[in-house]
Amino acid sequence: MPIRTGKRPPPGYDQIEPVIEALENELRDKVKESNDGKRNHESIWPVHQINWQRSRYVYDMFYTYGRISRKVYEYCLKSKIADAALIAKWKKPGYERLCSTYVINPANFKFGTTSICRVPMRDRGETQKTAQDPTTGCLGCASGKEGGGARNIFGNKYGQNLAAVQEARAIRAEAIEAKRRGEETRVREQQQQQQRLEERRRDERERVRQESAAAAGESETDDECSSDEEDYGPAPAAGVWAGSQKLEAESQAMAGGGGADGGRGGD
């Protein structure tokens, strides 16, 4: 079980705390389970397996994915949340997937050898393909992608790479969020485009209205001028009478003035 140092976890520990707490609760429940129907060593399999999974989780979150800081990583080692001795072995070639330091200690096996789980699958006989280490329950933790160890070294949920699972979920969540933001941006751009289109339509209608109003004003002015000019020109074919009230008034004024001048001239 992890040892609590009494120190407050460093900032960033909350990134891994839910998973660590879940594994601690799982280990506590497994320890309390009845051993009825189990072989002698099977009762301690969860202890080794959960220790491996918890250590691998912390290791990958720091070294593989860079999701936690070195302070958080070192806190986990000092608090025994992660197995420092096991992690030290993972850093050496050939031990990258080691299930436990127990299986490589010759003192634990007859003839000074190591566990069957350290033998690559390609070097095993047909009857040994499914063999498990009796202490840890490991199916095969030898290095190598082809012919090495089993893909899931325990063949159960404790052999899953929880850091990879969490990373995949984070990437999926980011993709979903990016898609949502992209959809919002697309809708907003469509709304802005529709708004600009409506503004152009309003501007066009206003321009047409103003041009129509201007054209109507020019037409009225042209009609007045044309009437005066035509009436001041040569006498129309219909006769010599004034064709507009303006010309008639002017002619009357002239006639009245001309008659008076003519009368004075006669005198």
Secondary structure by P-SEA (a helix, b strand, c coil): ccccccccccccccccaaaaaaaaaaaaaaaacccccccccccaaaaaaaaaaaaaaaaaaccccccccaaaaaaaaaaccccaaaaaaaacccccccccccccccccccccccccccccccccccccccccccccccccccccccccccccccccccccaaaaaaaaaaaaaaaaaaaaaaaaaaaaaaaaaaaaaaaaaaaaaaaaaaaaaaaaaaaaaaaaaaaaaaaaccccccccccccaaaaaaaaaaaaaaaaaaaaaac
